[in-house]
Amino acid sequence: MFGDPIAFLRNAVTKNLARIKAGDQESSYMSSDQNFILEISHQTTKVGRERTTLRFTERKTVTDPLTAQSDYDSATFTFTIDRPGYGFSDVELYYDINALMAFLSQANVTKLVGHES
């Protein structure tokens, strides 16, 4: 199990996310202002694949540009590792994750958000 709280570095500012839920295969963490949530879960599929999911959500107050009404809205980022029960080592998965993280440069994130594929 991960430590409690989890220190989450965002734009050079550390957000401490306290554990708010813990189960055998899942945990949830939230900042004290409830604006940042991290959920971690593990599942085994019917065909024996191992699935690990991290889901990060940021909530903030947004203003509708047409009505000037303010309300909460959120952005969610999901990262899933889906692998067979055997055949891929932790080191190989680490290499693949690092390659994906390197791909997610500011320029490539801008392209993704701009609907490039």
C-alpha positions in Angstrom: 0.0 0.0 0.0 1.2 3.5 -0.7 2.0 5.9 2.1 -0.5 8.3 3.6 -0.5 11.1 2.6 0.8 10.9 -1.0 2.9 13.9 -1.9 1.8 14.9 -5.4 4.0 17.5 -7.2 2.0 19.8 -9.5 3.6 22.8 -11.2 6.4 22.9 -8.5 3.8 22.9 -5.7 3.4 19.8 -3.5 -0.2 18.7 -2.9 -0.6 16.3 0.0 -3.3 13.8 -0.8 -4.7 11.9 2.3 -6.1 8.4 2.0 -9.9 8.6 2.1 -10.6 5.0 1.1 -8.7 1.8 1.3 -9.7 -1.7 0.1 -7.9 -4.9 -1.0 -7.4 -3.8 -4.6 -8.2 0.0 -4.5 -7.4 3.2 -2.7 -8.4 6.8 -3.0 -6.5 9.9 -1.9 -7.8 13.5 -1.8 -6.3 17.0 -1.0 -7.7 18.9 2.0 -9.5 21.3 -0.3 -11.1 18.4 -2.2 -9.8 19.8 -5.5 -7.3 16.9 -6.3 -8.2 13.2 -6.2 -6.0 10.2 -7.0 -7.6 6.7 -7.3 -5.5 3.6 -7.7 -7.1 0.2 -8.5 -6.1 -3.3 -9.6 -8.2 -5.9 -11.4 -7.8 -9.3 -12.9 -9.8 -9.8 -16.1 -11.8 -12.9 -17.0 -9.0 -14.0 -19.3 -6.3 -13.5 -16.6 -4.9 -10.1 -17.6 -3.7 -7.8 -14.9 -5.1 -4.3 -15.1 -3.8 -1.4 -12.9 -5.5 2.0 -13.2 -4.5 5.4 -11.9 -7.1 8.1 -12.2 -6.2 11.7 -11.3 -8.9 14.3 -11.1 -8.6 18.1 -10.7 -11.7 20.1 -9.7 -11.9 23.8 -9.9 -14.3 26.7 -10.3 -14.9 27.6 -13.9 -16.8 30.5 -15.5 -19.1 30.0 -18.5 -17.9 32.6 -21.0 -21.5 33.1 -22.3 -23.4 33.4 -19.1 -20.7 34.4 -16.6 -22.0 31.8 -14.3 -19.4 30.0 -12.1 -19.6 26.4 -11.2 -17.3 23.5 -10.4 -16.0 21.4 -13.2 -13.2 18.8 -13.4 -10.6 17.3 -15.7 -9.7 13.7 -15.3 -6.5 11.8 -16.4 -6.5 8.0 -16.6 -3.4 5.8 -16.9 -4.0 2.1 -17.4 -1.4 -0.7 -17.5 -3.1 -3.8 -19.0 -0.8 -6.8 -19.2 -0.8 -10.6 -19.2 -0.4 -12.4 -16.0 3.2 -13.4 -17.0 5.8 -12.5 -19.6 6.5 -8.9 -18.9 8.9 -8.0 -16.1 8.5 -5.0 -13.8 11.6 -3.5 -15.4 10.2 -3.9 -19.0 7.0 -2.2 -17.8 9.0 0.6 -16.2 10.9 1.1 -19.5 7.6 1.4 -21.4 6.1 3.8 -18.9 9.2 6.0 -19.0 9.0 6.0 -22.8 5.4 7.1 -22.7 6.1 9.8 -20.1 8.9 11.1 -22.3 6.5 11.3 -25.2 4.2 13.4 -23.2 6.2 16.6 -23.6 4.4 20.0 -23.5 4.4 20.1 -27.3 2.9 16.7 -27.6 0.3 17.3 -24.9 -0.7 20.5 -26.8 -1.1 18.4 -29.9 -3.2 15.8 -28.1 -5.5 18.4 -26.5 -5.8 20.0 -30.0 -7.2 16.6 -31.3 -4.2 15.6 -33.3 -3.7 11.8 -33.6 
